[in-house]
Amino acid sequence: MTDYPNDDDGNVLADLAAQGIDMTQPLDIEFPVTAPDEASASAIDKVLTDAGYDCLVEYDDGELDEDDETDEDDEEFGPMWTVYANVEMIPDYSEIIRIQADLDRLSSPLGGICDGWGVMLEGDAEEDLDD
């Protein structure tokens, strides 16, 4: 088994390997990039697509509070736009770090922030890292 750095990214990779995932085979890794609004999400989608990323833009209504209303000011659970950059790759620590930095570099001028990464596993279990 490969040793991974002792940080959030390394811990998720180690967890995937411990679950029996073949870390020498490509996985579909999803890198969410949060955007402040719809126009920014569209602009980020274009920049990332132009850079060669396979992207999908989604809007999430957020979670409802006790009054069944959405808190527009809640940055963690409120409504948000997200651009998902999907990369099929062999899960490699250095490459995951490089991609996150690249997504930040490309999206930050437009208000975007790469918010970790995740992998969909068989049986719909998702291994996910949100920095």
C-alpha positions in Angstrom: 0.0 0.0 0.0 1.2 3.5 -0.8 2.0 6.0 1.9 0.2 9.3 1.5 1.0 12.6 3.2 -0.7 13.2 6.5 -3.2 15.9 5.4 -6.8 15.9 4.2 -6.0 14.9 0.6 -3.6 12.2 1.7 -6.1 10.8 4.2 -8.8 10.5 1.7 -6.5 8.7 -0.7 -5.4 6.4 2.1 -9.1 5.7 3.0 -9.9 4.9 -0.7 -7.0 2.4 -0.7 -8.1 0.9 2.6 -11.6 0.3 1.1 -9.9 -1.9 -1.5 -10.0 0.6 -4.4 -7.4 -0.2 -7.0 -5.3 3.0 -6.9 -3.5 2.0 -10.1 -6.7 2.3 -12.2 -8.3 5.6 -13.3 -11.2 7.0 -11.3 -13.7 9.7 -12.1 -12.7 12.5 -9.7 -15.0 15.5 -9.3 -13.5 18.8 -8.2 -16.3 21.3 -7.2 -15.6 25.0 -7.7 -18.0 27.2 -5.9 -19.1 30.4 -7.6 -20.8 33.5 -6.1 -23.6 33.7 -8.6 -24.9 32.4 -11.9 -22.9 34.8 -14.1 -19.7 33.8 -12.4 -20.5 30.1 -12.6 -21.1 30.5 -16.4 -17.8 32.4 -16.8 -15.9 29.8 -14.7 -17.4 27.0 -16.7 -16.1 28.7 -19.9 -12.6 29.3 -18.5 -12.3 25.7 -17.2 -13.8 24.2 -20.4 -11.4 26.2 -22.5 -8.5 24.9 -20.3 -9.6 21.3 -21.1 -11.7 20.4 -18.1 -15.0 18.5 -18.5 -17.4 20.7 -16.6 -21.0 20.7 -15.3 -22.7 23.7 -13.7 -25.3 23.1 -11.0 -27.4 25.3 -8.7 -28.2 24.0 -5.2 -31.2 25.6 -3.4 -29.5 25.0 0.0 -30.9 23.6 3.1 -34.1 24.9 4.7 -34.1 26.3 8.2 -36.7 25.5 11.0 -39.2 27.9 9.2 -38.8 25.9 5.9 -37.0 28.9 4.4 -33.6 29.2 2.7 -31.1 31.3 4.5 -29.6 33.4 1.6 -26.7 34.5 3.8 -25.6 31.0 5.0 -22.3 30.4 3.0 -22.1 26.7 3.9 -25.7 25.5 3.6 -27.4 28.3 1.7 -28.0 28.4 -2.0 -25.0 28.2 -4.2 -23.7 27.8 -7.7 -21.0 25.1 -8.3 -19.0 24.2 -11.4 -17.9 20.6 -11.2 -14.7 19.9 -13.1 -14.6 16.1 -13.8 -11.3 14.4 -14.4 -10.7 10.8 -15.2 -7.3 10.0 -13.7 -5.2 7.6 -11.7 -5.6 8.9 -8.1 -2.2 10.5 -7.5 -1.6 12.9 -4.6 0.6 15.3 -6.5 -1.7 15.5 -9.5 -4.8 16.1 -7.2 -2.9 19.0 -5.5 -1.8 20.4 -8.9 -5.4 20.3 -10.3 -6.9 22.0 -7.2 -4.3 24.8 -7.5 -4.9 25.1 -11.3 -8.7 25.3 -10.7 -8.2 28.0 -8.1 -5.8 29.9 -10.3 -8.3 29.8 -13.2 -11.4 30.5 -11.3 -10.4 32.9 -8.5 -10.4 36.0 -10.8 -14.1 35.2 -11.3 -14.9 34.6 -7.6 -14.5 30.8 -7.7 -12.9 28.6 -5.2 -12.0 24.9 -5.6 -13.7 23.2 -2.7 -11.9 19.9 -2.5 -12.6 16.8 -4.5 -14.7 13.6 -4.4 -15.0 10.2 -6.0 -18.2 8.3 -6.6 -17.8 4.6 -5.6 -19.9 1.6 -6.6 -23.1 1.4 -4.6 -23.5 5.2 -4.6 -21.1 5.7 -1.7 -19.2 8.9 -2.2 -15.7 9.5 -0.8 -15.4 13.2 -0.6 -13.0 15.9 0.5 -14.1 19.4 1.1 -11.3 21.7 2.2 
